Amino acid sequence: MACPFFRRADSLTRQPSVIAEPGGHWALEDEELSDDALTLKHLQMAIQLLTAPSNEDLNTAVTSLVAKYRQNWPNIHKLKLDPQTFKSCANYDYLADIQELLLKMDEASASEILVLLGEELITCCCTGIIERAFRCLGTDLQEFLGSLDGVYDVLKLQEEDVTDTGFVCAGEGELIFTSERPVIAWLLLGSLKALTRMLYKVDVNIKIEPVEGDARRYRYLFSLVKDNSQTMLMGRPTFVSKTIPETVQRSNSSNASDLQMNSSSFCKMFPWHFIMNEQLELVQLGRGFSKLYKPYMADFGCQASTYFDFKRPKGLTMKFRDIVRRTYTPFLIGLNNPPGAVDFPAIGLEIKGQMVHCPESNSLLFIGSPFLDGLDGLTCNGLFISDIPLHDATREVILVGEQARAQDGLRRRMDKIKNSIEEANSAVTKERKKNVSLLHLIFPAEIAEKLWLGSSIDAKTYPDVTILFSDIVGFTSICSRATPFMVISMLEGLYKDFDEFCDFFDVYKVETIGDAYCVASGLHRASKFDAHKVAWMALKMIDACSKHITHDGEQIKMRIGLHTGTVLAGVVGRKMPRYCLFGHSVTIANKFESGSEALKINVSPTTKEWLTKHERFEFDLQPRDPSFLPKEFPNPGGTETCYFLESFRNPALDSELPLVDHINVAMKTISEGGDA
């Protein structure tokens, strides 16, 4: 059986964060991470699976648990929940409901079920990048527990988490977990069991017990079952070997006299270290600390707290035993102003490192590095580059700090420029959409697109275009009795309805001049129902007149003329260009309008011919005296006449229904049947 505490030799190689460019210049790597690259975010997600699993992950684990243990606990299916509940209730506490249901269902088995649920949580949800995140914590179980302590401490610091939740690796095979919720502690027990099997291929016994004096803290004790190849010693197995070479024995010796280095060399090699005895008195200082504190220190034996402020881990009690239990946690120590110092340059300088228990002398060794980010931070604290040892990565950080800062400044400026360009592009795009929308309001879609692209637009002849002209009867008299604002208000209300009719019937509004309103159909989307659309619009225009009155309370009366024929259309002008219609048919259409009467629609013979081509649409066309036919209209045999369009009826509907219903059904019919 593999041992979870045994360190594998195939540890990962360290990837450089700083690279040397050709020519000896240092530069930071600035490559985008691939989608499967392991990041601190994934570590956070992995540890969150242990300390605060999401409702979705819990539900997945519960589903698997129910499938496996339904026979053992018949009522366990009550733990399952509809996933829609999580979406509708963002702050739903699923874990609290699980705890409550378990206590109601079987209080004696509640802890056992929670442990099994923790195992299922890892089995179902610890896959892919999350499993890789857990694996990177250590090559054996003891390293895993120690890293769990240190990494979670860093994550809490980044998130500014002030809660007491956290891990403490208190020794070999011992983990202390702090949480306000006992249910999390029992889940964690199962999760740790499953993780040990998954990562190190071994089953361990984990005993959970409360820490005396603090109900929020739980102690987990890990133990292995003995076999023939290993014996247990303080939770870590030692393997019985045959003959061990003397060099290997000496390198692993616990005898201090076998160290091939004296104190002076050690202090030179590791300038930022100090050693404390059981009374937490300083007994040795590295060269870096000695340079700063030696002038103010008469002799060793001073309390460490006099010169050092232990900032992290938070809540640390300054007792020897308590510090020994936190040797797997990163330490951050600040320098205090020494007694008698007037102007101490390094006050507040922070040293980040770790605490190591030395059992041979029952002392504590702190070894670390200055927590700096550039040359300015170095010099402000009275230090020099030579004070940082060559082997310390802090030297690289300091040397490239200025370049990194310059790169960050350049990156920020580039980002600012990029954001400005994006905002400008967004504004241009917005304005362009406004311009395009405006062009589509003024011109047909095909012409608007050519104008926007700057293409040349040639005049074009269109056959069988149905044109509508209209004006208000007595408009000159109305204007003489009203103010200009009254006239504009009247026309605005009336033409607003007409414009909506244009959109509904998909006809093109040519222009409005005073009281004259002109539309045409068949210019760019020609169909066999163009005349029908214009005729229906004319009927609705007459109907709309009954809803609008003049300033003195009289009903607005319009006269309308329709004609179908060939027209020439093109864009005229460069400043305020207009899309104009030319030809004999335009003139004749205008004549049919002037020959109409109040609230009447005068229809030409050609338009009447188009309207009567389809039997399913019944237009009520009343013939007029041939003398009303405009002289400009060609009438070789003298048999043609014009017509008044009185109404429209759809044979499929009841004749008693309003006109608007007949027209709407007709429009739906030609739309579904294809307007061609």
N, C-alpha and C positions, 0 to 999 in steps of 0.2 A: 504493500500500500504506500502510495506517495505521501510525503510529509509536507504539510502546508507551511511549516516553519523553515524548510530547507531552501537555501538561496541557490537559484539556478545560475549557472555560469554564463548562459547566453543572454546577458543583459543588453539592453538597447544602447547603441552608441549615441553620444550627445551631438545634437545638430548645432552648428554654429549660428549665432544670431547676427554676427558681424563678419563680413568677408573682406578680403583684401583685393582691390582692383589692380590691374596691371599698372606698374609704376609706383606701387607702394601706398596708394591712397586707400583709406578706409571708407567703407560705405555700408549703409544698412540694406539688408535684403528687403526688397519691396515687391514681392510677388504675391499675386492673389492666391489665396488658399483654395484648394480643390474642394469639391462638395463633401468628400469623405475625409477631409483633414480633421484630426483630433484637436479640439480647442478647449479653452477653459470653460466655455459655455456647456460643452458636453460633460465635463466633470461636474459642473453645477447640477445638470439634469440628472446625472447618475446618483449623486448624493441626495438630491431631492427625492429620488425614488425610495430612499431609506428613511428620510426624516419627515417628508410631507408628500406622500404619493397622491397623484391627481385622482379625481373621481373616475375618469375613464380607465386609468390603469387598475384602480381598485375593482371596478366592475368587471374588467377582463379577468382578473385573478379570481374573483368570486364565482364567475361563470365556470372556470376550470375547476375550482374547489367543489362546487355543487355536483359537477359531472363525476368527480372521483369518489366523493364521500357521501353521496345521497343515501346509500344503504346504512352507513354508520349513524347519521343524524337525519331522519326523514324530513324534519322541518327546516333543514338548512337552505332549502330553495327560497325561503322568505328573504334571504339576504340579497337576492338578485333585484335589480332595479332597471326600470325603463331608461335607456340612455337619453331620451328626450327630456327627462327631468333635469339633467345637468344643463341642457341648453336653455331651458326656460327659467331655471334658478341658478344664476351665475355664482352665488356664494353658498350653494348647498353643501352642508357638511355630511357627506356620505359616511365617513368613518364614525361619526358620533351615532348615526342610526345603526350601523353594524354593531357597535358596542352595546347599544340599548337592546337590540333584537337578540343578541347572544345571551345577555343576562336574563331576558325573559324566557328564552328557549331552553337553555341548559347552562346554568351558572357554573356548575362544576366543570364543564368541558369548555367554557368560554376561552380560557387561556390557551388550551390545546388547539382549538379551532383557529385562534388568531395566529399562533405559530405556523400552522399549516398554511394559512392565508398568506403569511409573509413569504413562505417558500414558493407558493404559486405566483406571488408578485414578481419574484426574481425569475422564475422559470418562464413566465409568459411575457414579461416586459423588458427583461435584461437581455436584449439582442442587439446585434449590429454595433453601431457606434457607442451605445451605452455600455455594452460588454467590454469594448476596447478601452473605454474610459476607466472602468474598474480595474482592468488588467494593468494599466499603466501605473497604478498606485504602488506596486511592489512585486518583487519576485518570490516572496514567501509571505506567509500569513502575518508574521510579526511586523514585517515592513509594511504590509497592507494596513494593519491597524494603526501603526505610527503615522503613515501618510494620511490616513483618514482624519486623524487628529489635526495635522498641520494644514492640509488642504482646506478643510472646512473652516479653520480659523482664518485663512486668507480670504475665502469667499465671503464670510461674515463681515470682514473688514471692508471689502469692496462694496458690499451692499449696505453698509452702515447699519447692520443688524445689531440691535442692542439687547436682544433677548438672550436668555441663558442657555438656550438649546445648543448642544454641541457634544463633541467627543473628546475624551481624554484617554490616551493610551498610558495607563498607569504602571505598566511593567510587562514582563514576558507573559503573553497569553492572557492579559487583563485589559479590558476596555470599560470605561465609565461613560455612560450616556446620560445627558440631562434633558428632560422634557417635562412639560406641564401635564402631558397626557399619558397615562399608563398604557393605553391601547397602542400607542406608537412603540413603546418599549417592548411589548410582546410581539408586535409585527416585526420589529428589528431583529429579535431573536431568530425567527424563522428565516428572515432575509439573509442574515449572516451565515446560517447553516447552509442555505442554498448557494450562496456565493462561494463558500469554501469548497463545496462539491464542484461547482462550475469552474472556478479558477485554478484549484489545486488538486482536483481529482481525489478528494479524501473526505470522509465523514468525521466530524468532530462532535464531542459532547460540549454543550454550552450551558453553563449554569448561570441563572439570573438571580440576583439578590439585591434588595434595596440597600443603599448606602446609609449607614447609621447617622441620624441627625439631619438628614435632608431627604424628604419624601420624593423630591423631583429627580433624584439621581439613582441610576441603576448600574450595578456592576455585573459585567459579563466575564465569566471565567472559562477559558478554552482549555480543553484537555484532549489528549489522544489515547486511543486504546493501545496498550503495549503489544509489541510483537517481538519476534526473535532478532530482528535486525536493528532495533533502536531502543534506547532507554530514555525515559523522560527525566529532564533536569530543568526545573523552573519554566516548564512549558515548552522548552526548545529541545528537540531530540539530539543526542550525540551519537554518531555512528562509530561502531567499533571497527578500527582499521588494523591492518597487520603492521607493517614497518613504515614509520614516517621518517623521512630524511631529516637530518639535524637542522638544515637551513629552514625547512618548513616549520619545525618545532620552534626555532628561535623567533621567526616572524610572527608566530601565533602565541608567543610566550606571554604569561601573565606576570612575569618577574620584571620589575621596573629596571633592574640592573642590566637587563639584556637590551635595553633601548640604546642604540648606537648614536646618541645625541645628548649633549648636556643642556642644562637650562638656558645658557646663553645663546646657544644655537637655536633652541626652540623659540626663544623670545624674538630672535632676529627673523626666523622663518615665518612666525605667526605674530606679527606686531600687535594685532588687535585681539588679544586674549587676556583673560585673567583667571586665577584659580582661587577658590574660596574653601575654607575648612568647614567643619561641622557648625561652627559658630557664625558662619557667613562672614568671616574676616578674610581680607585680602592677603594671600601669601605669595602671589606671583603676578607680575604685570608684564605684558608684551611691550616691545620697544615703542609702539605707537602710543599706548596709554602712559608709559613711563615718561615719554617726552613731554606730555601734557601735564601730568600730575606730580612728577618727581620733585619739582621745586616747592610744592606745597605739602608734601608728604614726608614727615619725619622718619617714619619707619613703617614696615608692614605690621599688620595686626589691626588696621582700621576696619570698621564695618563697611561692607560693600555699598550699603544703602546711602552712605555719606557721599559717595562720589558718583553713584549710578542710580538712575531712576528706571525701575523695571516697568515699562509701559505696556508690554505684551509678554505673556498672555494676560488678558484682563482678569481681575479678581484674584490674582496670584497672592497667596499668603507668604510672607517672607520667613519661611521656615525651611530648614534643610530638607526634611522629608517631603514636604509639599513640592519643592523645586525638583527633587529627584523624580517625582511622579509625573512631571511635565517635560521630561527630556525629549519627548517626541513632538513637542510643540515649538514652532519658531518663536524666538525671543527678540524683542525690540527694546534696546536699552538706550536711554538718553543720558548725556553727561551733565552732572550737576556742577554748580560753581563750588570749587573746593574751599574749605574754611580758610579765611585770611586772604583770599584772592580778591583784588580790586577790579582788575580788568581781565577776566578769563576769556580768551578768544573763542574757545570751542564750546561755550555753554549752549546746551540744546542740541549739540551734534548727536545724531542717532547712529547706533551701531546695530546692525541686524545679523543675527547668527543663531547658534543653537547651544544648549547646555548639555554637557556630557558628564555622566557620573563615573568617577575613577575609583573603583572599589579597593584598589591596592593601597590607596592612602585615604580612602573614605572622604574624598574631596570632590568639588564640582569645578569643571573646566568650562568656561564660556569662550567660544571662538567665533569670530564674526568679521564683518567688513563694514566700513563707513557707508551709510545710506545716503549717497550723493548722486546727482544727475548731471554734473558738469563742472567745468573749471571754476566757475564763480562760487559754487558751493564748497569747493575744496579750499580756495584761498580765503573765503570769508571765515572759515573755521581755523585759520592759522596752520593749515596743512600744506604739504607739497606732494607732487606726483611721486617722489621717492618714498613717501610714507606708505604708499600702497604697494604691496609685494607684487612681483612679476606674475606669480601664479594666480593672483586674484582677478576675477572677471570684472571687478569694480574699476580697475585701471582702464579696461577697454571701454566701459560705459562712460568714464570721464573723458577719455581721449576723443571719442566719437560724439560726445554729448553736444558740443557746439555745432558739429556738422549736422547731427540729427535735428537740432533746434533750427538750424538754417533750412534744412529740408522740410521740416514741419511748417516753418514760416512760408516757404515757397509753396508748399502744398496748400496751405490755407489761402494764400493769395490766388493760386490757380483755382481753388474751389470757389473763391469769391467771384473771380472773373467768369468761371463756368456758370455759376448761379445767375450772374448778371446777363450773360449771353442767353441762358435758358429763359430768363424772365423776358428779355427783349424778343426772343423768338416766339414766346407764348403770346406776348402783346401783338406782335406782327401777325401771328396766326389768327388771333382774335379779330384784329382789324380786317384781315383778309376775308374772314368769314362774313363779317359785316358787309364788306364791299360786294362779295359774291351774292349775299342775300339781297342786297339793294339792287344789283344788276338783274337778278331773277324777278324782282318786283316790277322792274321797268321794261325788260325785254323778254322775249321767249327764251327758254332754256338753251336752245342751240345757239342763238345769237349772243346770249350772255356769256357762254363759255368761250366763244371766239373773241369777244371783246376783252375778256380777262386774259386770254393767252396772247393778245395783241395781233391776232390773225386778221387778214383783210376780209371784209364782208362785202360780197357782191350782191347787187339787187337780184331778186329771183321772182319768177312768175308762178303764181299758184292758181290752179283752176278750181272751180266750184267752191269758192269761199263764201260763206254766208255772213253778211254784214248787218249789224243792228245800229240804227241811229235813233236817238230819242232827245226830246227837249220838253221843257215845262211850258204849258200853255199860259200865256199872260205873265211871263217871267219879268218883262220890262215894267209892267204895272206893279207887280209885287215889289220890285226893287225900289220903285219910286215912293212906296209907302213905308219902307223899312230902312233901318240903318244897315251899313255894310256888315256889322257883326251879326245882326239877325239873319241876313241872307247866308252868310258863311255857315252859321250854326244850322240853318235849315238844310243846306246842301250837304253838310258833313253827316248829319243823321241819315239822310236819304241815300247818299253814295256809299255809306258804310254798309248798308244792306246790299246794295248792288255789287259791291266788291266781294262780299261773301257769296253771292250767287255765281260770280265768275269762278271762284275756287270750286264750288260745288259742281258746276256743269263743265269745268275744265275748258273755259273759253278765254281768249286773250283780250284784255282790256286795252284798246288802242289809245284812247285819250279822253280827257274831259276838258271842255272849253266852256266856262260859264255854266249854263244849264244843260249844255249838250253832253251826252254820254254815248260813247261809241265802243262796241265790242265786235269781235270777229271770231269765227271758228272755221278750221280747215287750213290754217297756215302751215303748221309744222307737225301736227298729228292728225292728218286728214282721215276721216271715216265717213261711212255712208249715213251717219246720224248727226252730222254737223248742223244741218238745218233744224233738226229736231231739238237739239240742245239750245240753240239760239231762240227758237220759238218758245220753248218751256221757260227760258229765262225772261223773255218778254212778258209772258203771262204772269210770272211771279213779280215782275217789276210793276205791272199794273195793280196787282193785288197789294203790293207794299205801299202804293200811293195812299191807300185808304187808311194807313196807320200813321201817316205824316201830315201835318197841317202847317199852314203859313203862320206868320206872327200874329195875324188878325183872326185866326181860327178857321180859315177856309181850307178845304181839302186840296192837296196838291194834285194837279191833273197833268198827266203826261201824254204825249203822242209819240208813237213808235212806228218806224218803218223798217221792213226786212227785205233784203234782196240777195240773191245768190248769183255769183259770176266770177270772172277771172280778174285777179288783181296783181299788181306789181308791188312788192314789199322790199324795203331796204332801209339802212341806217343813214340818216342825214345829219350832217354837222359833226364837228369835233369837240366843241364846247357845248355841254348839255346836249349830247346827241339824242335824236328821236328816231323811233322806229315807225316809219310812215307807210301808209297804203296809197297807191296811185292807180289810176285807171278809170275807164268809163263806168265800171260797175260801182265804184265808190260814189261817183256823182249821182248815178241813178238811185242808189240806196238813200242818199240824202234827199232826193226828190220824193221818194216814197214816204219818208218821214214828214216832210213839209206838206205832203198831200193827205196826211192822216188827220184824225180828229181827236179831241180830248178823250182820254182813257180808251183809245182804240189802237189796234195794231194793224197797220197797213202792210199787206204781204204781196210781193211781186209774183207774177205767173211762174217764174223759174223756181222760186222758193216753194210755191204751192205744189209744183211738180215733185220736188224732193220730199215734201211732207206726206204726200199721198202714195208714195212708192210701197209703203209697208202697211198691210192691212191690220196688223195687230195694234196700231196706234191710230186712234180716231181723233182727228182735229176738226173742230167746227169752223169751217171756212165759208163765210157769206160773201157772194160775189157783189161787186159794186158796179156802178154804171161805167161803161168803157171810157167815158169822157174824163174820169178821174185818173186814168193811166197816164203817167208822165209822157210828154212828147218825146223825150230823149230815149224812151224805151223802144227798141225795134219791134214793130208790129206790122209785118208785111201784108198779111191777109186781113187785118183789122178785126180779127176774131178774139184777140186776147183782152183780158181785163184784170183788175187787181181785186184783192179780197181783204175782208176784215176777219182776223183770227179772234173768235169769240171765246172759245174754251177748248179743253182737251179732256178726253175720256179714255181710260184703259179698259178694254172689254173684259178683262179678268176681274175687275172690281165692281162693287156696287156703285151705281151712278150717283147715289145720294152722298157718298163720301166726299170730303173736301177736295178741292183741286190739288192741294199740296200732296195728298196721299197718292193720287193718280200719277203725279209727276215723279214722286220718289220711287214708286214701284217700277215705273218705266225706266228710270235711270239705273236701278238695280238690275233690271232685265238685260239692258244693253251691256252693262259692265260684266255680268256673268257670262253672257253669250259671246263676248269678244267685240270690242268696239272697232270693227274693221269694215 
